[in-house]
Amino acid sequence: MLVEIVFQYRTLIGKCALGVGLDWDEIEQINSIEAAFAPTEDDRRMKVGRKFRREKANLKGLLRGDRINDRVDIVEVGPGGLVIRNAPFVARGEQVEIQIDDGDDSYRFRAEGVWLKDDGDDYRVGLALIGMPVCLRKTVVSKHETDVIDTIAAAA
């Protein structure tokens, strides 16, 4: 899945930033991901310094920040960042967290607002990924019994 590839790339880049270093297989993995997302020569954004192209996506996410806790649509994803729709106002330079759930995995990325455009009642926001992501894996220890929390989540 696209999100898992971006997660792997951001994790490996984070290891480099921490000074941990990479083994040869990890270096090869970074090179292959960068090659897969390299912008084409006719991509106009390449001329303004974008390192990676983004892929179209149709994902749901949860955006968290200072007084932000909103569900958003993720329409483009790449190793350098993503584009979201139906989003609240995110100021340029404001740091947020984007949560993307995929089955039993919950990916958490830190991002920074880069651009913002009106999109009807909400906004279309460009986010640059920063730092090292986290992946939480859900495991079931015992059979789940329906409770009040489940009814609240279902109502949302």
DSSP file (Angstrom, degrees, kcal/mol; ACC not computed):
  #  RESIDUE AA STRUCTURE BP1 BP2  ACC     N-H-->O    O-->H-N    N-H-->O    O-->H-N    TCO  KAPPA ALPHA  PHI   PSI    X-CA   Y-CA   Z-CA
    1    1 A M     >        0   0    0      0, 0.0     4,-1.7     0, 0.0     3,-0.2   0.000 360.0 360.0 360.0 150.3    0.0    0.0    0.0
    2    2 A L  H  >  +     0   0    0      1,-0.2     4,-2.2     2,-0.2     5,-0.2   0.872 360.0  52.6 -59.0 -43.1    1.1    3.6   -0.7
    3    3 A V  H  > S+     0   0    0      1,-0.2     4,-2.5     2,-0.2    -1,-0.2   0.881 107.2  52.8 -65.0 -37.6    1.0    4.7    2.9
    4    4 A E  H  > S+     0   0    0      2,-0.2     4,-2.5     1,-0.2    -1,-0.2   0.883 108.2  50.8 -65.9 -37.7    3.2    1.8    4.0
    5    5 A I  H  X S+     0   0    0     -4,-1.7     4,-2.4     2,-0.2    -2,-0.2   0.930 112.2  46.4 -64.2 -45.5    5.8    2.7    1.4
    6    6 A V  H  X S+     0   0    0     -4,-2.2     4,-2.8     1,-0.2     5,-0.2   0.900 111.5  53.0 -63.5 -39.9    5.8    6.4    2.5
    7    7 A F  H  X S+     0   0    0     -4,-2.5     4,-2.3     2,-0.2    -2,-0.2   0.932 109.7  47.9 -59.3 -46.9    6.0    5.1    6.1
    8    8 A Q  H  X S+     0   0    0     -4,-2.5     4,-2.3     2,-0.2    -2,-0.2   0.923 113.3  47.9 -61.3 -44.4    9.1    3.0    5.3
    9    9 A Y  H  X S+     0   0    0     -4,-2.4     4,-2.5     1,-0.2     5,-0.2   0.948 112.7  46.9 -62.1 -49.5   10.8    5.8    3.5
   10   10 A R  H  X S+     0   0    0     -4,-2.8     4,-2.1     1,-0.2    -1,-0.2   0.856 111.8  52.5 -63.3 -34.5   10.2    8.4    6.3
   11   11 A T  H  X S+     0   0    0     -4,-2.3     4,-2.0    -5,-0.2    -1,-0.2   0.925 110.8  46.3 -65.7 -44.9   11.4    5.8    8.9
   12   12 A L  H  X S+     0   0    0     -4,-2.3     4,-1.7     2,-0.2    -2,-0.2   0.900 113.1  48.7 -66.3 -40.4   14.6    5.2    7.0
   13   13 A I  H  X S+     0   0    0     -4,-2.5     4,-2.2     1,-0.2    -1,-0.2   0.880 110.0  53.7 -65.3 -36.8   15.2    8.9    6.5
   14   14 A G  H  X S+     0   0    0     -4,-2.1     4,-1.9    -5,-0.2    -2,-0.2   0.877 104.4  54.3 -64.0 -38.5   14.5    9.4   10.3
   15   15 A K  H  X>S+     0   0    0     -4,-2.0     5,-2.0     1,-0.2     6,-0.7   0.902 108.8  49.3 -61.4 -40.4   17.1    6.8   11.1
   16   16 A C  H ><5S+     0   0    0     -4,-1.7     3,-1.2     1,-0.2    -2,-0.2   0.927 109.0  51.8 -63.4 -44.3   19.7    8.8    9.1
   17   17 A A  H 3<5S+     0   0    0     -4,-2.2    -1,-0.2     1,-0.3    -2,-0.2   0.836 108.1  52.2 -62.9 -32.9   18.7   12.0   10.8
   18   18 A L  H 3<5S-     0   0    0     -4,-1.9    -1,-0.3    -5,-0.1    -2,-0.2   0.614 114.4-118.7 -77.9 -11.6   19.2   10.4   14.2
   19   19 A G  T <<5S+     0   0    0     -3,-1.2    -3,-0.2    -4,-0.6    -2,-0.1   0.629  78.2 125.1  84.5  13.8   22.7    9.2   13.2
   20   20 A V      < -     0   0    0     -5,-2.0    -4,-0.2    -6,-0.2    -5,-0.1   0.845  60.5-144.1 -73.8 -34.1   21.8    5.5   13.6
   21   21 A G        -     0   0    0     -6,-0.7     2,-0.3    -9,-0.1    -1,-0.1  -0.034   5.4-102.5  87.8 164.7   22.9    4.7   10.0
   22   22 A L        -     0   0    0     -6,-0.0     2,-0.1    -7,-0.0   -10,-0.0  -0.902  19.4-127.8-125.5 151.6   21.5    2.3    7.5
   23   23 A D     >  -     0   0    0     -2,-0.3     4,-2.1     1,-0.1     3,-0.2  -0.415  42.0 -94.2 -87.6 175.7   22.6   -1.1    6.2
   24   24 A W  H  > S+     0   0    0      1,-0.2     4,-2.2     2,-0.2     5,-0.2   0.859 124.4  53.0 -62.6 -37.7   23.1   -1.8    2.5
   25   25 A D  H  > S+     0   0    0      1,-0.2     4,-2.0     2,-0.2    -1,-0.2   0.894 109.8  48.8 -64.9 -39.3   19.5   -3.3    2.1
   26   26 A E  H  > S+     0   0    0      2,-0.2     4,-2.2     1,-0.2    -2,-0.2   0.877 109.7  51.8 -68.7 -37.6   18.0   -0.1    3.7
   27   27 A I  H  X S+     0   0    0     -4,-2.1     4,-2.3     2,-0.2    -2,-0.2   0.918 110.5  48.6 -63.2 -43.1   20.1    2.1    1.4
   28   28 A E  H  X S+     0   0    0     -4,-2.2     4,-2.3     1,-0.2    -2,-0.2   0.880 109.0  53.7 -63.8 -38.2   18.9    0.2   -1.6
   29   29 A Q  H  X S+     0   0    0     -4,-2.0     4,-2.1     2,-0.2    -2,-0.2   0.913 108.8  48.7 -63.4 -43.1   15.3    0.5   -0.4
   30   30 A I  H  X S+     0   0    0     -4,-2.2     4,-2.7     1,-0.2     5,-0.2   0.932 111.5  50.4 -60.9 -46.0   15.6    4.3   -0.1
   31   31 A N  H  X S+     0   0    0     -4,-2.3     4,-2.1     1,-0.2    -2,-0.2   0.897 110.9  48.1 -61.4 -41.0   17.1    4.5   -3.6
   32   32 A S  H  X S+     0   0    0     -4,-2.3     4,-2.0     2,-0.2    -1,-0.2   0.886 112.7  47.9 -69.7 -37.3   14.2    2.4   -5.1
   33   33 A I  H  X S+     0   0    0     -4,-2.1     4,-1.6     2,-0.2    -2,-0.2   0.924 112.4  49.2 -67.7 -43.3   11.5    4.5   -3.4
   34   34 A E  H  < S+     0   0    0     -4,-2.7     4,-0.2     1,-0.2    -2,-0.2   0.886 112.0  49.0 -63.0 -38.0   13.1    7.7   -4.5
   35   35 A A  H >< S+     0   0    0     -4,-2.1     3,-0.9    -5,-0.2    -1,-0.2   0.885 108.9  52.9 -67.5 -38.1   13.4    6.4   -8.1
   36   36 A A  H 3< S+     0   0    0     -4,-2.0    -1,-0.2     1,-0.2    -2,-0.2   0.811 116.6  38.6 -67.3 -29.5    9.7    5.3   -8.0
   37   37 A F  T 3< S+     0   0    0     -4,-1.6    16,-3.0    -5,-0.1    -1,-0.2   0.226  83.1 131.4-106.7  12.9    8.6    8.8   -6.9
   38   38 A A    <   -     0   0    0     -3,-0.9    14,-0.2    14,-0.2    13,-0.1  -0.443  62.5-114.0 -65.7 136.2   11.0   10.8   -9.0
   39   39 A P        -     0   0    0      0, 0.0    -1,-0.1     0, 0.0     2,-0.1  -0.398  30.1-111.5 -70.5 149.8    9.2   13.6  -10.9
   40   40 A T    >   -     0   0    0      1,-0.1     3,-1.5    -2,-0.1     6,-0.2  -0.339  28.0-109.0 -74.0 162.7    9.1   13.4  -14.7
   41   41 A E  T 3  S+     0   0    0      1,-0.3    -1,-0.1    -2,-0.1     6,-0.1   0.795 118.8  53.0 -65.9 -27.4   11.0   15.9  -16.7
   42   42 A D  T 3  S+     0   0    0      4,-0.0     2,-0.6     3,-0.0    -1,-0.3   0.437  78.4 116.3 -88.2   2.3    7.8   17.6  -17.9
   43   43 A D    X>  -     0   0    0     -3,-1.5     3,-1.2     1,-0.2     4,-0.5  -0.603  56.9-154.1 -72.5 116.1    6.5   18.0  -14.3
   44   44 A R  G >4 S+     0   0    0     -2,-0.6     3,-0.7     1,-0.3     4,-0.4   0.772  90.1  62.3 -64.5 -26.1    6.3   21.8  -13.8
   45   45 A R  G >4>S+     0   0    0      1,-0.2     5,-1.8     2,-0.2     3,-1.0   0.746  89.0  69.8 -73.5 -21.7    6.7   21.5  -10.0
   46   46 A M  G X45S+     0   0    0     -3,-1.2     3,-1.2     1,-0.3    -1,-0.2   0.850  92.7  58.8 -62.4 -32.4   10.2   19.9  -10.5
   47   47 A K  G <<5S+     0   0    0     -3,-0.7    -1,-0.3    -4,-0.5    -2,-0.2   0.726 103.0  52.3 -70.1 -21.7   11.4   23.3  -11.6
   48   48 A V  G < 5S-     0   0    0     -3,-1.0    -1,-0.3    -4,-0.4    -2,-0.2   0.294 128.8 -90.3 -99.7   9.9   10.4   24.9   -8.3
   49   49 A G  T < 5 +     0   0    0     -3,-1.2     2,-0.3     1,-0.3    -3,-0.2   0.519  69.3 152.4 104.2   5.6   12.3   22.4   -6.2
   50   50 A R      < -     0   0    0     -5,-1.8    -1,-0.3     1,-0.2     3,-0.1  -0.557  25.7-165.0 -70.9 130.5    9.9   19.5   -5.5
   51   51 A K        +     0   0    0     -2,-0.3     2,-0.3     1,-0.1    -1,-0.2   0.818  67.1  33.1 -85.5 -33.2   11.9   16.4   -5.0
   52   52 A F  S    S-     0   0    0    -14,-0.2     2,-0.2    26,-0.0   -14,-0.2  -0.915  71.4-130.4-127.1 149.6    9.1   13.8   -5.3
   53   53 A R        -     0   0    0    -16,-3.0     2,-0.3    -2,-0.3    27,-0.2  -0.623  27.5-127.3 -88.9 158.9    5.9   13.5   -7.2
   54   54 A R        -     0   0    0     -2,-0.2     2,-0.3    24,-0.1    24,-0.3  -0.818  13.1-134.7-107.6 148.8    2.7   12.5   -5.4
   55   55 A E  E     -A   77   0A   0     22,-3.4    22,-2.5    -2,-0.3     2,-0.1  -0.774  28.2-105.1 -98.8 144.7    0.3    9.7   -6.3
   56   56 A K  E     +A   76   0A   0     -2,-0.3     2,-0.3    20,-0.2    20,-0.3  -0.424  47.5 177.9 -63.8 142.4   -3.5   10.1   -6.4
   57   57 A A  E     -     0   0A   0     18,-2.6     2,-0.2    -2,-0.1    -1,-0.0  -0.947  33.3-152.4-144.2 162.1   -5.1    8.5   -3.4
   58   58 A N  E     +     0   0A   0     -2,-0.3     2,-0.3     2,-0.1    17,-0.2  -0.648  46.8 140.3-136.5  76.3   -8.6    8.0   -2.0
   59   59 A L  E     -A   74   0A   0     15,-2.1    15,-3.0    -2,-0.2     2,-0.4  -0.814  44.8-133.9-121.4 157.5   -7.9    7.7    1.8
   60   60 A K  E     +A   73   0A   0     -2,-0.3    41,-0.4    13,-0.2     2,-0.3  -0.871  31.4 170.6-106.6 145.2   -9.6    8.8    5.0
   61   61 A G  E     -A   72   0A   0     11,-2.4    11,-2.5    -2,-0.4     2,-0.5  -0.922  32.7-122.0-146.5 171.9   -7.6   10.3    7.8
   62   62 A L  E     -AB  71  99A   0     37,-2.2    37,-2.6    -2,-0.3     2,-0.5  -0.986  23.2-154.3-121.5 121.4   -7.8   12.1   11.1
   63   63 A L  E     -AB  70  98A   0      7,-3.4     7,-2.0    -2,-0.5     2,-0.4  -0.842  14.8-176.4 -99.8 126.3   -6.0   15.5   11.3
   64   64 A R  E     +AB  69  97A   0     33,-3.1    33,-3.0    -2,-0.5     2,-0.3  -0.953  21.1 116.2-124.8 143.5   -4.9   16.6   14.8
   65   65 A G  E >  S-A   68   0A   0      3,-2.1     3,-1.5    -2,-0.4     2,-0.8  -0.901  71.0 -21.0-171.3-160.5   -3.3   19.9   15.9
   66   66 A D  T 3  S-     0   0    0     29,-0.4     3,-0.1     1,-0.3    28,-0.0  -0.551 135.6 -18.1 -67.8 107.7   -3.9   22.9   18.1
   67   67 A R  T 3  S+     0   0    0     -2,-0.8     2,-0.4     1,-0.2    -1,-0.3   0.745 116.3 118.9  61.5  27.1   -7.7   22.9   18.4
   68   68 A I  E <   +A   65   0A   0     -3,-1.5    -3,-2.1    20,-0.0    -1,-0.2  -0.987  18.8 145.8-122.9 130.0   -7.9   20.6   15.4
   69   69 A N  E     +A   64   0A   0     -2,-0.4     2,-0.3    -5,-0.2    -5,-0.2  -0.449  32.5 143.7-156.8  74.5   -9.4   17.1   15.5
   70   70 A D  E     -A   63   0A   0     -7,-2.0    -7,-3.4    18,-0.0     2,-0.3  -0.891  50.6-120.7-126.1 146.7  -11.1   16.6   12.1
   71   71 A R  E     -A   62   0A   0     -2,-0.3     2,-0.3    -9,-0.2    -9,-0.2  -0.686  40.5-178.5 -79.6 136.9  -11.7   13.8    9.6
   72   72 A V  E     -A   61   0A   0    -11,-2.5   -11,-2.4    -2,-0.3     2,-0.5  -0.886  29.0-117.5-134.5 163.1  -10.2   14.6    6.2
   73   73 A D  E     -AC  60  85A   0     12,-2.0    12,-3.0    -2,-0.3     2,-0.7  -0.904  22.2-147.3-101.3 129.5   -9.9   13.1    2.8
   74   74 A I  E     +AC  59  84A   0    -15,-3.0   -15,-2.1    -2,-0.5    10,-0.2  -0.880  24.5 168.6 -98.6 116.5   -6.4   12.4    1.6
   75   75 A V  E     +     0   0A   0      8,-2.1   -18,-2.6    -2,-0.7     2,-0.3   0.646  62.7  28.8-106.8 -18.9   -6.2   12.9   -2.2
   76   76 A E  E     -AC  56  83A   0      7,-1.4     7,-2.1   -20,-0.3     2,-0.4  -0.996  62.2-175.7-143.9 139.9   -2.5   12.8   -2.9
   77   77 A V  E     +AC  55  82A   0    -22,-2.5   -22,-3.4    -2,-0.3     5,-0.2  -0.997  12.5 151.3-137.5 140.0    0.4   11.0   -1.1
   78   78 A G  E >   - C   0  81A   0      3,-1.9     3,-0.5    -2,-0.4   -24,-0.1  -0.958  57.1 -94.8-155.2 169.1    4.1   11.0   -1.7
   79   79 A P  T 3  S+     0   0    0      0, 0.0     3,-0.1     0, 0.0   -25,-0.1   0.757 123.2  45.2 -61.8 -23.9    7.4   10.6    0.3
   80   80 A G  T 3  S-     0   0    0      1,-0.2    49,-1.9   -27,-0.2     2,-0.3   0.687 125.7 -49.0 -94.1 -19.2    7.6   14.3    0.8
   81   81 A G  E <   -CD  78 128A   0     -3,-0.5    -3,-1.9    47,-0.3     2,-0.3  -0.988  48.9-113.3 174.0-169.9    4.1   15.2    1.7
   82   82 A L  E     -CD  77 127A   0     45,-2.3    45,-3.2    -2,-0.3     2,-0.4  -0.962  13.9-127.9-151.2 166.0    0.4   14.9    1.0
   83   83 A V  E     -CD  76 126A   0     -7,-2.1    -8,-2.1    -2,-0.3    -7,-1.4  -0.976  24.8-168.4-120.9 132.7   -2.7   16.9    0.0
   84   84 A I  E     -CD  74 125A   0     41,-2.5    41,-2.5    -2,-0.4     2,-0.3  -0.890   4.1-159.0-121.6 152.3   -5.9   16.8    2.0
   85   85 A R  E    S+C   73   0A   0    -12,-3.0   -12,-2.0    -2,-0.3    39,-0.2  -0.788  72.2  35.6-122.2 168.0   -9.4   18.0    1.3
   86   86 A N  E    S+     0   0A   0     -2,-0.3    -1,-0.2     1,-0.2    38,-0.2   0.877  89.8 150.4  55.6  39.9  -12.4   18.9    3.5
   87   87 A A  E     - D   0 123A   0     36,-2.2    36,-1.8    -3,-0.2    -1,-0.2  -0.646  48.1-117.1-104.3 156.0   -9.8   20.2    6.0
   88   88 A P        -     0   0    0      0, 0.0     2,-0.3     0, 0.0    -1,-0.1  -0.249  57.2 -65.2 -76.2 176.9   -9.9   22.9    8.6
   89   89 A F        -     0   0    0     27,-0.0     2,-0.5    -2,-0.0    27,-0.0  -0.516  53.3-176.2 -67.0 124.0   -7.7   26.0    8.3
   90   90 A V        -     0   0    0     -2,-0.3     3,-0.1    -3,-0.1     6,-0.0  -0.971  19.9-137.1-123.8 112.8   -4.0   24.9    8.7
   91   91 A A    >   -     0   0    0     -2,-0.5     3,-2.1     1,-0.1    22,-0.4  -0.263  32.2 -88.7 -68.9 153.6   -1.6   27.9    8.7
   92   92 A R  T 3  S+     0   0    0      1,-0.3    22,-0.2    22,-0.1    -1,-0.1  -0.457 117.6  15.5 -61.0 127.2    1.6   27.9    6.8
   93   93 A G  T 3  S+     0   0    0     20,-3.0    -1,-0.3     1,-0.3     2,-0.2   0.281  91.7 136.6  89.4 -10.2    4.3   26.4    9.1
   94   94 A E    <   -     0   0    0     -3,-2.1    19,-2.5    18,-0.1     2,-0.4  -0.521  50.4-133.9 -71.9 134.4    1.7   25.0   11.6
   95   95 A Q  E     + E   0 112A   0     -2,-0.2   -29,-0.4    17,-0.2     2,-0.3  -0.759  32.6 165.7 -94.2 135.5    2.6   21.5   12.7
   96   96 A V  E     - E   0 111A   0     15,-2.6    15,-2.6    -2,-0.4     2,-0.4  -0.842  31.4-123.4-136.1 170.7   -0.1   18.8   12.7
   97   97 A E  E     -BE  64 110A   0    -33,-3.0   -33,-3.1    -2,-0.3     2,-0.5  -0.975  17.7-159.0-118.4 136.6   -0.5   15.1   13.0
   98   98 A I  E     -BE  63 109A   0     11,-2.7    11,-2.5    -2,-0.4     2,-0.5  -0.973   5.5-160.3-116.6 127.7   -2.2   13.0   10.4
   99   99 A Q  E     -BE  62 108A   0    -37,-2.6   -37,-2.2    -2,-0.5     2,-0.5  -0.919   7.5-175.4-109.9 127.3   -3.5    9.5   11.3
  100  100 A I  E     - E   0 107A   0      7,-2.7     7,-3.0    -2,-0.5     2,-0.4  -0.981  10.6-155.1-124.6 118.4   -4.3    7.0    8.6
  101  101 A D  E     + E   0 106A   0     -2,-0.5     2,-0.4   -41,-0.4     5,-0.2  -0.791  14.6 176.4 -97.0 134.0   -5.8    3.7    9.6
  102  102 A D  E >   - E   0 105A   0      3,-3.3     3,-2.1    -2,-0.4     2,-0.3  -0.845  62.0 -63.3-136.8  96.9   -5.3    0.6    7.4
  103  103 A G  T 3  S-     0   0    0     -2,-0.4    -1,-0.1     1,-0.3    35,-0.0  -0.470 120.9 -10.7  63.5-122.3   -6.8   -2.5    8.9
  104  104 A D  T 3  S+     0   0    0     -2,-0.3    34,-3.1    -3,-0.1     2,-0.4   0.428 122.7  87.2 -89.6   0.7   -5.0   -3.3   12.1
  105  105 A D  E <   -EF 102 137A   0     -3,-2.1    -3,-3.3    32,-0.2     2,-0.5  -0.836  55.9-166.5-103.8 139.0   -2.2   -0.7   11.4
  106  106 A S  E     -EF 101 136A   0     30,-2.6    30,-2.7    -2,-0.4     2,-0.4  -0.946  10.4-158.1-125.0 108.6   -2.6    3.0   12.4
  107  107 A Y  E     -EF 100 135A   0     -7,-3.0    -7,-2.7    -2,-0.5     2,-0.5  -0.713   4.9-165.6 -90.2 133.7    0.1    5.2   10.8
  108  108 A R  E     -EF  99 134A   0     26,-3.1    26,-2.2    -2,-0.4     2,-0.4  -0.979   8.0-178.0-123.1 120.3    0.8    8.6   12.4
  109  109 A F  E     -E   98   0A   0    -11,-2.5   -11,-2.7    -2,-0.5     2,-0.4  -0.933  21.1-138.7-118.5 139.9    2.8   11.2   10.5
  110  110 A R  E     +EF  97 130A   0     20,-0.6    20,-2.4    -2,-0.4     2,-0.3  -0.783  33.7 174.0 -89.6 141.4    3.9   14.7   11.6
  111  111 A A  E     -EF  96 129A   0    -15,-2.6   -15,-2.6    -2,-0.4     2,-0.4  -0.950  26.1-138.7-146.2 164.0    3.4   17.3    9.0
  112  112 A E  E     -EF  95 128A   0     16,-2.2    16,-2.6    -2,-0.3   -17,-0.2  -0.989  30.8-109.5-128.6 134.2    3.7   21.0    8.5
  113  113 A G  E     + F   0 127A   0    -19,-2.5   -20,-3.0    -2,-0.4    14,-0.2  -0.409  39.5 166.8 -63.2 131.4    1.3   23.2    6.6
  114  114 A V  E     -     0   0A   0     12,-2.9     2,-0.3     1,-0.5    13,-0.2   0.746  61.8  -1.1-113.6 -46.3    2.8   24.4    3.3
  115  115 A W  E     - F   0 126A   0     11,-1.2    11,-2.3   -24,-0.1    -1,-0.5  -0.964  55.5-158.6-146.7 162.8   -0.2   25.9    1.3
  116  116 A L  E     - F   0 125A   0     -2,-0.3     2,-0.4     9,-0.2     9,-0.2  -0.996   8.0-177.8-146.7 133.6   -3.9   26.3    1.6
  117  117 A K  E     - F   0 124A   0      7,-2.6     7,-2.9    -2,-0.3     2,-0.1  -0.986  35.4-104.0-133.1 144.4   -6.7   26.9   -0.9
  118  118 A D  E     + F   0 123A   0     -2,-0.4     5,-0.2     5,-0.2     3,-0.1  -0.421  34.7 179.7 -62.5 139.8  -10.4   27.4   -0.6
  119  119 A D  E >   - F   0 122A   0      3,-2.6     3,-1.3     1,-0.3     2,-0.4  -0.548  57.1 -74.1-143.1  70.4  -12.4   24.3   -1.4
  120  120 A G  T 3  S-     0   0    0      1,-0.3    -1,-0.3    -2,-0.1     0, 0.0  -0.619 112.5 -11.4  74.7-127.7  -16.1   25.1   -0.9
  121  121 A D  T 3  S+     0   0    0     -2,-0.4    -1,-0.3    -3,-0.1     2,-0.1   0.682 139.8  36.4 -78.4 -18.0  -16.9   25.3    2.8
  122  122 A D  E <  S- F   0 119A   0     -3,-1.3    -3,-2.6   -34,-0.1     2,-0.3  -0.293  87.5 -97.3-117.1-159.8  -13.5   23.8    3.8
  123  123 A Y  E     -DF  87 118A   0    -36,-1.8   -36,-2.2    -5,-0.2     2,-0.5  -0.873   9.2-136.4-126.7 157.8   -9.9   23.9    2.6
  124  124 A R  E     - F   0 117A   0     -7,-2.9    -7,-2.6    -2,-0.3     2,-0.4  -0.976  35.8-166.1-107.7 125.3   -7.6   21.9    0.4
  125  125 A V  E     -DF  84 116A   0    -41,-2.5   -41,-2.5    -2,-0.5     2,-0.5  -0.940  19.6-147.8-126.1 135.2   -4.2   21.8    2.2
  126  126 A G  E     -DF  83 115A   0    -11,-2.3   -12,-2.9    -2,-0.4   -11,-1.2  -0.885  21.8-168.4 -97.4 127.9   -0.7   20.8    1.2
  127  127 A L  E     -DF  82 113A   0    -45,-3.2   -45,-2.3    -2,-0.5     2,-0.5  -0.957  14.2-148.3-120.6 134.4    1.3   19.2    4.0
  128  128 A A  E     -DF  81 112A   0    -16,-2.6   -16,-2.2    -2,-0.4   -47,-0.3  -0.884  26.0-125.2 -97.6 126.9    5.1   18.5    4.1
  129  129 A L  E     - F   0 111A   0    -49,-1.9     2,-0.3    -2,-0.5   -18,-0.3  -0.495  32.8-177.2 -73.0 139.6    5.9   15.4    6.1
  130  130 A I  E     + F   0 110A   0    -20,-2.4   -20,-0.6    -2,-0.2  -120,-0.0  -0.950  38.6   0.7-134.4 153.9    8.5   16.0    8.9
  131  131 A G  E    S-     0   0A   0     -2,-0.3  -117,-0.1   -22,-0.1  -118,-0.1  -0.040  97.3 -40.9  68.9-169.2   10.2   13.8   11.4
  132  132 A M  E     -     0   0A   0   -118,-0.1  -121,-0.1  -119,-0.1  -125,-0.1  -0.817  58.4-133.9 -99.7 132.1    9.9   10.1   11.9
  133  133 A P  E     -     0   0A   0      0, 0.0     2,-0.4     0, 0.0   -24,-0.2  -0.239  11.2-137.6 -79.4 171.9    6.4    8.4   11.7
  134  134 A V  E     - F   0 108A   0    -26,-2.2   -26,-3.1     2,-0.0     2,-0.5  -0.980   6.9-158.5-129.2 141.8    4.9    5.9   14.1
  135  135 A C  E     - F   0 107A   0     -2,-0.4     2,-0.5   -28,-0.2   -28,-0.2  -0.979   7.5-162.4-122.5 119.7    2.9    2.8   13.2
  136  136 A L  E     - F   0 106A   0    -30,-2.7   -30,-2.6    -2,-0.5     2,-0.5  -0.852   6.7-153.1 -99.5 133.5    0.6    1.4   15.9
  137  137 A R  E     - F   0 105A   0     -2,-0.5     2,-0.4   -32,-0.2   -32,-0.2  -0.924   9.4-140.8-109.8 127.4   -0.5   -2.2   15.5
  138  138 A K        -     0   0    0    -34,-3.1     2,-0.4    -2,-0.5   -34,-0.0  -0.713  21.1-177.1 -89.2 132.2   -3.8   -3.2   17.1
  139  139 A T        -     0   0    0     -2,-0.4     2,-0.6     0, 0.0    -2,-0.0  -0.976  22.2-132.7-128.2 145.1   -4.0   -6.7   18.7
  140  140 A V        +     0   0    0     -2,-0.4     3,-0.1     1,-0.2    -2,-0.0  -0.857  21.8 176.5-100.0 120.3   -7.0   -8.3   20.2
  141  141 A V  S    S+     0   0    0     -2,-0.6     2,-0.3     1,-0.3    -1,-0.2   0.837  72.1   2.5 -89.0 -39.0   -6.3   -9.9   23.6
  142  142 A S  S    S-     0   0    0      0, 0.0    -1,-0.3     0, 0.0     2,-0.1  -0.927  95.8 -72.1-142.4 166.7   -9.8  -11.0   24.3
  143  143 A K        -     0   0    0     -2,-0.3     2,-0.3    -3,-0.1    -2,-0.0  -0.381  53.9-120.3 -63.6 134.5  -13.2  -10.9   22.6
  144  144 A H        -     0   0    0     -2,-0.1     2,-0.4     3,-0.0    -1,-0.1  -0.576  20.8-155.1 -81.1 135.7  -14.6   -7.4   22.4
  145  145 A E        -     0   0    0     -2,-0.3     2,-0.0     1,-0.0    -1,-0.0  -0.934  28.9-105.7-109.7 134.9  -18.0   -6.7   24.1
  146  146 A T        +     0   0    0     -2,-0.4     2,-0.2     3,-0.1    -1,-0.0  -0.306  50.6 165.2 -60.3 133.7  -20.1   -3.8   22.8
  147  147 A D     >  -     0   0    0     -2,-0.0     4,-1.2     1,-0.0     3,-0.4  -0.718  53.1 -77.4-137.9-171.7  -20.0   -0.8   25.2
  148  148 A V  H  > S+     0   0    0      1,-0.2     4,-1.8    -2,-0.2     5,-0.2   0.852 123.5  59.6 -62.0 -37.8  -20.9    2.9   25.3
  149  149 A I  H  > S+     0   0    0      1,-0.2     4,-2.5     2,-0.2    -1,-0.2   0.878 102.0  54.1 -61.0 -38.9  -17.7    3.9   23.4
  150  150 A D  H  > S+     0   0    0     -3,-0.4     4,-2.2     1,-0.2    -1,-0.2   0.884 106.9  50.3 -63.2 -38.9  -18.8    1.8   20.5
  151  151 A T  H  X S+     0   0    0     -4,-1.2     4,-1.5     2,-0.2    -1,-0.2   0.859 110.4  50.2 -69.5 -33.9  -22.1    3.5   20.2
  152  152 A I  H  X S+     0   0    0     -4,-1.8     4,-1.4     2,-0.2    -2,-0.2   0.935 111.9  47.4 -67.1 -45.9  -20.4    6.9   20.3
  153  153 A A  H  < S+     0   0    0     -4,-2.5    -2,-0.2     1,-0.2    -1,-0.2   0.882 111.3  51.4 -63.3 -38.2  -18.0    5.9   17.5
  154  154 A A  H  < S+     0   0    0     -4,-2.2    -1,-0.2     1,-0.2    -2,-0.2   0.844 107.1  53.6 -67.7 -32.9  -20.9    4.5   15.4
  155  155 A A  H  <        0   0    0     -4,-1.5    -1,-0.2     1,-0.3    -2,-0.2   0.813 360.0 360.0 -72.0 -29.5  -22.8    7.8   15.8
  156  156 A A     <        0   0    0     -4,-1.4    -1,-0.3    -3,-0.1    -2,-0.2   0.487 360.0 360.0 -74.4 360.0  -19.9    9.8   14.5
